[in-house]
């Protein structure tokens, strides 16, 4: 068995089809030796996974004009301050009020609708 590591997430189903088994200790795939070259080629040609930092960098670039960052546009594009349905608001911690005023993110209800 040959250990395959790297950006394997986008091609994990194809690696499984080659007979690969995930090795959580080594954080890679154990693939039969006769399929190792094919698995390496899959990983080498895999699309790059987006990370949180990529999303943040793109949002900052979109919100920047004349060297200044529009914080509201940045917050809206990242979804910051927005709670998911049924979850507590990060701004007001579910109270519905932020510094004595109704919270913008949850409209004073404590939860996103």
N, C-alpha and C positions, 0 to 999 in steps of 0.2 A: 504494500500500500504506500502511496505517495501523498504527502501532505500538501494541499493547495491553500494558499492564503492570499490576502489582498482584498480587492473590492469584489467580493463574491456575491453580495446580496442580490444585485440585479440578475444574476444568472444561476441562482441557487436551485431553481427547478430543473434546469438543464444539467447541472452537476449531479443532482439526485438521479436523473434519468441515466446518467453514465455509471450509476452504482455508487456514487459518493455518499459517505456518512459523515455527519457533522461531528467534530471532535471539540467539545466545549473547553477542555483543558488547554488544548493547543490553539483554540480559536481559528480553526481551519477545517477543511474537508479532507477526509481520507478517501482517496480515489484509487481504484485498481491500477496497478502499474501500466497495463496495456492501454488505459484510457487517460493517463496523466498528461500527455502532450495535448490531447484534444481539450481537456479541462483547462490547462494553462492558456490555450488560445482563446477559450471563452472568456476567461478572466481578463486577459490582455485587451480584448475588444469590447469589454463591458462598458456601458455608459457610466459616466462619473455620477456618483450619488450626490445629491444636494445636501448641504449641511445647514445648520442653523446660522452659522457665520456667513454663508453665501447669501441666505435670505436677508440677513441684516444688512450686509454690504449693498445689495441691490436696492433695498428700501431706502438707505441713506442716500445713495446716488440719485434716486428718483425724487427725494424730498429736498435736495440741495439745489439752490439757485443763487448765483452771485456769491458763492462762498459761504452762504448762510443756510442753516438747516431749519426747515419749517417743521417744528416739533409736532404740531397737530397732524400734519400730513404723514409724518413718520409713524406716529402712534396709530393712525387709522390704517396705514398700509401693513403694519405688523400685527394689527389686531390687539395691541396692548390696551389694557383697561377694559377689555370686553370679556365677560365671563361666558362660559359655555352654558347652554340650557341646563337648568337644574343644579348648577354649581354656584358657589358663593362668588361674589364680585371681589376681585383682587384689590380694587381701590378702597372700598368701604368695609371689607371683611364681612359682608352680609348684613350689615346694619341698615343700609340704605342711605346713610348719611356720612358725609366726608367733611370733617371740620365744621360740624353744625349745619351744613348745607346739604340738600339732596345731591346724591352722587350722580354725575353725568352718565356713567357707564351703565347703571342699572335703573335710572330714572327714579331714584328714591325708593325702589321696591326691595332692594337688597339682592335681587336675582335678575339675571338677564331673561327677557321674555322670548 
